[in-house]
Amino acid sequence: MTNESSGLQEYVSHRRAEGGGEGITRVLHAVRTHLQMDVAFISQFRGRKRIFQHVDAGGHTPIRAGDSAPLEQGYCKRVVDGRLPELILDAALLPATACLPETQAIPIGSHLSVPIRLRDGRVYGTFCCFSFLPDHSLTERDLQTMRAFADLVADQIDQDLEVQRERETRIQRLDDVMALGQPTMVFQPIYDLTTRRMTGVEALSRFDAKPTRSPDLWFRDAATVGLGIDLERRAVSSALKALQHIPTDTYVAVNASPDVIEAGVLHSLLRDVDARRLVLEITEHVSVADYGRLSEELAPLRALGVKIAIDDAGAGYASMRHILSVEPDFIKLDMSLTRALDKDRKRRALASALIAFAHEIRANIVAEGVETAGELHTLCELGVRTVQGYFLSRPKLLQDLPKSLTLPPVAAGI
């Protein structure tokens, strides 16, 4: 069977962009139907077995994706070793295949098979097509088509293997970090400008491990490999230990993603603590797929006395939806709004609107990221009474928190 492969190559290049197993299965289907064969498959050589990773068939097929067979059984290994030709028009007429049990049992009439070689030179397995009946119209050009598509499949497999290696590296890196007891926690004081005292602390995760990376990247990696909830749970557990060491009239605020809240893992952490001293900060950067479910999971926590805060308000895409759906006790102004608030009328106007809205729904406003006296003065003028930031105190280890709970001297004029 002669053919022009350019159209198929375009088709497969497009489908490869879909990535992974689905793209490879579409390649098999395109080649099988173009060559008018009955079955096409990708086999992987793994130890002493060959695994049929992908199978496409026009009807009944003796093999299915996930099946395995001894490596020495059948045609695949013999083709790679050179004991069988890659193109077989009639398996019954070739002595080397006529004697094989599979030729009669399947049966195999015509057969094309080419090795799949990865970028590093290793043979991954084979790309095969066969028909139940002989086909004397097959030619070397059909075999060239198979080789071209085997290269495309090999490229996709290389990409998939690279993704898998990266995933395994991330998992190992995170396992090592958690085995070291990380993340460790630092705490940034939150001050009430009315009482002029520290009203709470925000617990922030820190990672002392290589590679040196910001906490958000560690948590992002954990989420992508399925360890996000475990890592967050560890962070919350570590943060809650601070309740034993800070005054009983102050609270601890901890960051919590919608995923960890919806997983229901926080309830067990609150058994031995005063939940009324805990504030869960739900970041505004993370999308919520189902606010109804989130509210259901928050309800028993609220019943225990846990307060809810919307973190980073004004920094992302869904502030208002977050606030309206979650009905928080606290709204935290993101530092992108408080930064240079005293010099930027647009920031001041937006912050003023959020502050007025918070007062209307009886939520407490907390301004974070306060770094200058001017910002603090302007926030005070806008009616903000709870603040945190480097101007007042940097995050500190628990034992290094200020001994005095009063507002630091830098804010004396407020």
N, C-alpha and C positions, 0 to 999 in steps of 0.2 A: 504494500500500500504506500504510494508516494504521497507527500503532503508538503504544505508550506507552513513553517512553524512560526513565522513572524507574528501572525494574528494571535496565536496561542500564547506566545511570549508576552505580548502586550496584556492579554487577559490575566495571565498568571502574575505579572508584575503588579497589576492593579490589585489582585486578590492578596498578594503577599503583604501589601500594606495593611491588610486587616490583622495580620500577625497570628502567631501561635498555631494551634491545631486546626482551627477552622480554615485558615488560609491554605494549609497543606492538604486538607481534605478536598478543598475546591480544586487544587492543582491536580490531584489524583482523578477527580471526576472529569476535568477538562481533557486530560491526556487519554483516559480510558475511552471516553465517548469519541474523541477525535480519531483514535486508532481502531475504533469499533471492536474493542476487546470486552471480555466478560467480567474480569476482575482486575483491579489494580491495588497494590498495597505498598506500604513502607515497612520494611522489617529492620529492627535494630538488633545488632549482635551484642549480647550481654552475657559474658561468661561463656558457658556451654549451651546457652539457649539463644534463640532468635525470637524476639517479641514483635508481634504484628501491631505496630503503633497506630497505623491508619489504614483503613480498608474502604474501598469503594467498589460497588458491584451493581450490575444491571438487573440482577434478579437473585436467584439462589446462589449462595456462596458457601464453600466449606470452611472458610475462615472468617473471623470477626475481630474487630479492634480489641486488643487486650489478650487475645489468644497467644500461646507460646508453643514452641516445638523445639526438640533438640537441634542444636546448630548444624550437626552433620546430616540431618534429615532434610530431604528435599533438594531444591535447585540452588538456593541462595549462596551458600558457602562455596559450592562447587563452581559457580560462575566467578566469584571473587578470586578463587584460587586458580582459575584458568582450566579447570577440569571439564567445564561445560562452556559452550559458546554463549555470548550474550544474546544472539538472535537465533531462535529455533523455529523453523517454519512448521515442522511436523515432528513432535516428540516421539511418535511411534516408529519413525524411520531412522532415528539416531540411536545407535546401540547404547551409548552412555546414558541416555534418558529412558529408552524403552525398558531397561531392566530395573528402573526405580519403581517402587510400589506406588508412589504418588501419581505417576503418569497414568496408570490405569484407574486408581481409586478415585481421583478427583473428578473427572479425568483432565489431563492437560493435553491440548492439541498443539497450539502455538504458544510461544513464550518469549518475552523480552525482559531482560534484567540487566541493570547497570549498578555499579557500586556508588554509594553516596560517601564522598570523601570530604571530611571537614577541613577547616582552614589550616589546622596543624598537621594535616596529612593522614590522620587516623581514618580508618574505614568505619563509619557509623553503622552501616548496614547496606541494604539494597533497595532500589526502586524497581518494582516488577509489575508487569502486565501479562496476563495470559488469557487465552480463549479455550473453551472446552473442545473446539474443533480445530483442525489444522487450518492455516491461512498462508497460502503460497504467494500472496500479493505483498507481504511485508518485505521491506527493503532496508538497505543500510541507512537510507535517509530517515526512516522511522526510528532506527536505533540512535541516530544523531539527535533526533528530537528528544528521545528518552534521556540522553546524556545531558542535553541542555536543561531539561527540567530537573534532572537530578542535581545539577549545580544550583538551581534556584532553591530547591528544597534544602540542600546542604547549607546555603546561606541563611535560610530561615531557622534551621536547626541550630546553627552557630549562634544566631541572635538569641534564641530561646535558652540555650545553654549558658550564655553570658548572663542573661537575666537571672537564671537559677543560681549561678555562681555568686552573683552579687547579693542575691537574697540570702544565701547560706552565709556569706561573709557578714552581712548585717545581723543575722540571727546570732552568730557566734560572738560578734562584738557586743551585742546587747546582753547576751548571757554572761559574758565576762564582766561587764559593767555591773549587772545586778548581783553577781556573785561577790563583788566587792562592797555590797551594801549601798550602792548608789541608786538614785540620786541622793546627795546630801542636801540639807535645807538651810537656807538663810532666811532672815526675817527682816522686813522693812516696817518700821513703826508707822502707824496711821494716827494722826492727831485730830482731836476735836478742838476747833478754834474757839468754841463757846466756853468750854470748861478749861481749855488750855492744857489738856492732859492727853496722854496716849490712850486712845480708845480701843486700839487693836493692832495686830500685825498681819502683814501679808506674807505667807510662806512661799518662797521661790526656790525652784529646783536648780541645783548646780551639779555639773559632772566633772570630776577630776580624772579624766581618762583620755587616752589617745584614740583617734585624732581629736585635737582640741576643737570643739564645736559648740555652738550656742544650744541651750536647752531645747528650743523649739525644733531644731534639726534632729536631736535624739528622739524626741517624742514623735516626730513625723516618721522617722525610720521605723520606730516601734509599731506605729499604726499600719505601715505598709506591709509588714511581715507578720501581722497578727499578734503582736506583743504589746500593743498600745494600752489595752485595759490593764494588763499586769503591771506595766511600768507606772501608769497613773495611780493604781491602787497602792503601790509601794510609796509613791510620793505623798499621797494623802495620809497614809499610815504614819510616815515619818513626821509630817507636819502636825498631826494631832498630839504627838508627844510633847509639843511645846505648851499645851494647855496646863500641864503640871507645873510649869516653871514661870508662868507669867501671872500677874494679878488676876483674881477671879472676876473682876469687873471689866476685863478686856477680852476681845475675841481673836480667833485665828481665821484668816481668810485663805482658802486654798482654791487653786484652779482645778476645774473639772470639765471635761469635755462631755457633750451630750452622749457619746458612746459609753463612757464609764458610768454615767448616771443611769442610762437605760439598761445597762447590764445588771443593775441591782446589787453591785458588789460593795456599795458603801454602807449598807445597813449593818453588816457584821462589824465594821470598824467603829461604830458608834456605841457599842454595847457598854463600854466602860468609861465613857467620857460624857461630859455635860454638853449635849448636842446644841443647847441654846447659845453656846459660845462659838459655834462654827458658822462661817459664811462660805457658801459655795459660789465661786465666781465662774460663770459660764461665759467663755470667750465669745465675742461677737464675730470673730473671724471664721468660726466653724459653722457650716450650714447645718440646719436641723431638718431631717427628712420628714419627721412626723411629730408635730408639736403636741398632738393629743397624747401620744405615748410618753413623751417627755414629761408632760404635766402629771400623768398617772404615776410615774416613777418619783416625781418630786413630792407628791402629796404625802406619803408616809414619812418622808424626811422632814417636811414642814411640820407634820404633826408632832415630831420629836422636838421641835423648836429650832431646826436649822433655818437660817436666813439665806436668801438667794440674791445674788448680785449679777448684773449684766456687765461683763468686763469689756474694756476697750470700746465703749460706746462712742460712735462718731468716726471710727477708723475704718469700718468695712462697709459691706453692702446691705446689711439687714438689721440695722440698729432698731428701727421702729417696729419691725415685725417681731424681733426678739423681745422687745420690751412689752409690746401689746399682748403677745402670746404667753410669755412667762410670768408677767406681773411681778417683777422683782421687788425686793425690799431695798436694794441699793442699785444705783446706776453709777458706774465708774467712768468718768470722762477720760478718754484716751489722751496720752501725752501729746499726740499730734494736734490736739485742740488746746491744751494748756501751754504748749511751747510758744513763747513770744506772744502770749495772749494780750499782754499790756501794750503791744506795739502793732498788732494786726487787727483791724476793725472787723474783718470777715470772721476770723476765729472767735473774736469776742461775741459777735452777733450769734453765731451758731451755738457757742457754749451757753449764752444767755437763754436761747430758745430751749435747749435741752434742760437747763436748770429750772426754767419756768414750768416745763412739762413735768419734770420730776416732782416739783412741789404740788402740781395739780393732782397727780396720782398718788401723792403721799409716799413717794419713794425718797430715800436719802441719797444725796449726791456726794460722791467721793471724787475729788480731783487728784489724779495721779500724775507723776512726772513733773512735779513742781521743782524748778531748778533756780529760780531767781526771786529776789524780794519783790520785784515788779509784778511778776506773775501771781505771787501770793497776795499782794495788795489788791490786784484786779479781781481775783477770785473772791476775795472777801467782800469787795464792793458789789459783786454780782449775787451775793447771798450764799456762797458755798461755805460750809462750816466744817467739812471734814476733808483733810488733805494728806498727801504723802509725796515724797520725792527727795532727790539728792540734796536739795536746799535745806531740808530739815534733818534727814538722816539717810545714809546709804544702807542697803541690806547688810545685815550682820549675822554672824553665827549667834545661836541662842545665848551663849554665855557672854557675848559681847554687847548685848542690847543695853541701851542706856539704863543706868541704875535709877536715875530720876525719871519719873513719868511725865513731868511737866514739859510744855512746849520749849524747845531749845532757845537759847538767848538770841539767835539770829532773827527770830520772829517776834522779838520783844515789842516792836512798834505796831503789831497787828491788833 
